[in-house]
Amino acid sequence: MRKIKNLILKILSKYGFNRGKITTLKYETMYLLLFGLQSNNTKIIQIGANDGNDLLNKFNNDYKDKILYLGIEPQQIPFNQLKNNYQGFKNFNFIQGCVGKRGSSEFYYLNSNYEEYCKKNNLKFSNGVNSLVKDNLSRRLIKKNLNPDTYISKFNTEIFPLSDLIKNNDLDLDNYKDIDLLQVDAEGYDDEIIYNSQIDFFKPKYINFEYKNLTKEKLENLIQFLNKNSYECLIYKHNDCLAARKN
């Protein structure tokens, strides 16, 4: 494990990133990590892929011929944009759906009222802060003295463990064994996604997730779970955590 950890730290420190240093260079950090760890057949599963304009976009474009990619996104409009962004890319697959504990749930999103509010106040509107966790959206709005009931809408969605979601969409599950990266960004639902991603089957070398919207207790429980499953966690910036498998 020390060899893997030292490799990660070497890549980060070479470009000025290190444990405890807060940086906003989110896209550059992930690009450097993937560049340093790439292979001729890099396998990536991204859950909460949104529209694809994110920290993986540049790497996916630069090395598209060497990547097997699966992007998962529950919202219709971002999902369509995700497919358009990677249109024609060989071995890029997409699923519209939610990963988590099997069942159904409400999915919450910032609606057209909030989009109009952003326009009037010269703010950037993003559909990337939507979540299965309503409180995560509500807190953001309350900080701006906005009524969540006015600016949050919802739709019902089915939730499946990752392996079931892949099989339900007629993709070969075996193609995604031994993946290089499981990337999770689910606005406060990241822990439940990882718990239900069968990491003992997919065996991701690295799991990168956003922890800033998890409570302290949830983050501690998640890191404990990952440690028990042979992962060591490295918090390398103020909102992301990278878990590296020990073998």
N, C-alpha and C positions, 0 to 999 in steps of 0.2 A: 504493500500500500504506500510505503514511503516514496517509492519510485514514482508512482502516479501523482501523489500529492506534490512532490518536488517538481514534476513536469508542469503541473498546473501553475504552481507558484512562480516557476521560472518564466513561463509565458506571460503571466500577469505582471510580474515585476520588471520584465524587460521593457514593457511599454508604460511603466509608471503606475500600475495597479497593484495593490497589495492589501493584505488583511487589515481591516480597520480604516482604510482610506476610503472616504466617500467620494464617489465620482458619478457624474451624470452621463458619462460616455458609454451608455448602455449598449448601443449597437456595435461600437468599435470593440468593446470588451468581448462580446459573444463571437464576433467575427474572428478575433485573434485566437480565442479558445478553439473554435472549429478548425481554423487554418492549421493550428499546431497539432491537432489530433486527427486530421483528415486521413482517409484511406481511399483506395480506388473504388470502393463500393460503400460509401457512407450511408448508413440507414438512420433516418430521422422520423420520429413521430412527434407531431406538434398538436397539442390539445389546447383549444382556445386560440386557434390560428387567426381568427378575425378575418381581415381582408388581405392579409399577406404583406402589408406594408409595415414590417416590423424588424426585429433584431436578426432574423434569419434570412431576410429577403436578399441582401447583397451576396451572402455566401451561396444561397441557393441558385442565384443567377450566374455567379462566377463558375460554379462547379456542377451545374445541372446535369452534365453527362455522367457524373460519378456518384449521383445521389439516388437512393430509393427513399421517397418522401411520402408521408401520409399526413395530410392536414385535416383536422377535425374542428368544425365550427357549427354551433346550433342556429345562428341567426341567418335568415334567408339572404338579405341584401349583402352583408359582409361575405357570406359563403360564395355568392355569385362573383363578387369582386376577387375573392381568393382564387377561384378557378380561372378567372380572366388574367390575373397577374402571372399565373404559371401555365397559361394556355400553350399547348404544344410541347410541354416538357415531358420527355420520356421518363417513365417510371415515377411519375408524380400522380398520386391518387388522393381523392378528397371524399370526406363523409360529412354530411350534415347531420349532426346529432350531439348528444351529451354523454360524457363519461362520468360514472359515479356508481353509487349503490343502486341496484336495480329498483325501479319504481317510476313514478311520475311526479312531476314537481312544476311549480310556476317558475318561469324564467323572467327576470326583471330587466328592463332596459329604459334608458333615458329617451323620452319620446319627442315628438315634433314640437311640443311646447318648450322643451328645454333647448332644442335646436334653434328655435326662434329667439329665445332668451340670449343665446350665445351670439347670434347675428346682431342683435340690438346693442350688445355690450362689447362687440369686437373680440369675442372669445372664440377659441377653436372648439368646434363640436367634434366629439369622438364617440364612435359606437363601440369602442374597445373597453369601456368601463362597465359593461353590463354583466349580470351575474345571476346565479341561482340564489345568491345571498342578498336579500333585499336591504339589510342593514348597511351593507357596504356602500350602496348607492345613496341611501338615506342620509348617512353621515356627511357625505360630500355636499349634499344639497343644504342640509341644516347649517353647515359652516358658512354657506352663502346666504343664510336667512331665507331660504326657499322652502316651500311646502312640498315634501316628497309626493304627496297624493296628486299634486298637479303635474309633476314632471316625470313620474315613473309610470310606465305601463307594463303589462305582463302578457305572457302566453304560456299555455301548458305544453310541456314536452316530456317525452319518455326518456328515461335514463338507463344506460346499460353499462356493465363492466366493459373494459376496453376489448377484451378478447371476443365477447359476444357481439359487440358493435361491429367489429371487423368482419366476423363470420356472417352477420345479418346483411352485410352489404356485398356479399359474394366475392370477397377478397381472400386470397390464400393466407391463412394465419401463419403458416410456416415461413413465409417470406419475411416476416417481421421478427423472427427469432434473433437473439443476439444483436439488438440494435445498438447504435453508437450513442444516440441522444434521445431522451424523452424530454421534450420541452413543454412545460405546463405554465399557463398564465390564465387563471380563472377567477381573478378578482375575489379572493377570499374562500374559494372552494377547492383550492389547489391540493389541500391535504386529502380530501375525500377522493379526488381523482387519482392520486398516487396510491392510496389504499386499495383502489379498485382497478388498478392497471396491471395486475398479475406480473409484478416485476420478477417473480421467480421463473416465469415462462419467457418473457421478453428479454430479460437479463440486460437491461440498458447499461452500457459502460458508464454513462453519465446521465443524471437527472438534474435538469435546471428548472427551478421554480421560483415564483415570486412569493416572498414571505410577508411583505409589508402589511397585507390585509388580513393576516392570520393573528389571532390573539396570542399572547405569550404562551398560554397553556397549549393551544393547538400546535404552535411551532415546536415547543418542547416535545410534545407527544409524537409529532411527525419525525423529528430528528432521531428520537428514541427508536421509532419503528424502522427507520432507514439504517441506523446503526446495527439493529438486530438482524437486518437482512444484508449485512456485509457491505454497507456503504459508509463512507466517511464524508461529513458535510463541511464545506468551506463557504462561509459567508464572505463574498468578495466585493460586495458593494452594498449600498444602503437599503436595497430592496430585493436583491437576488441571492439565491443560495445554490451552490453546485454540489451535488452528491456524486462521489466517485466510487465505483465498485472496487473491492479490495483485491480481486484475483489478478 
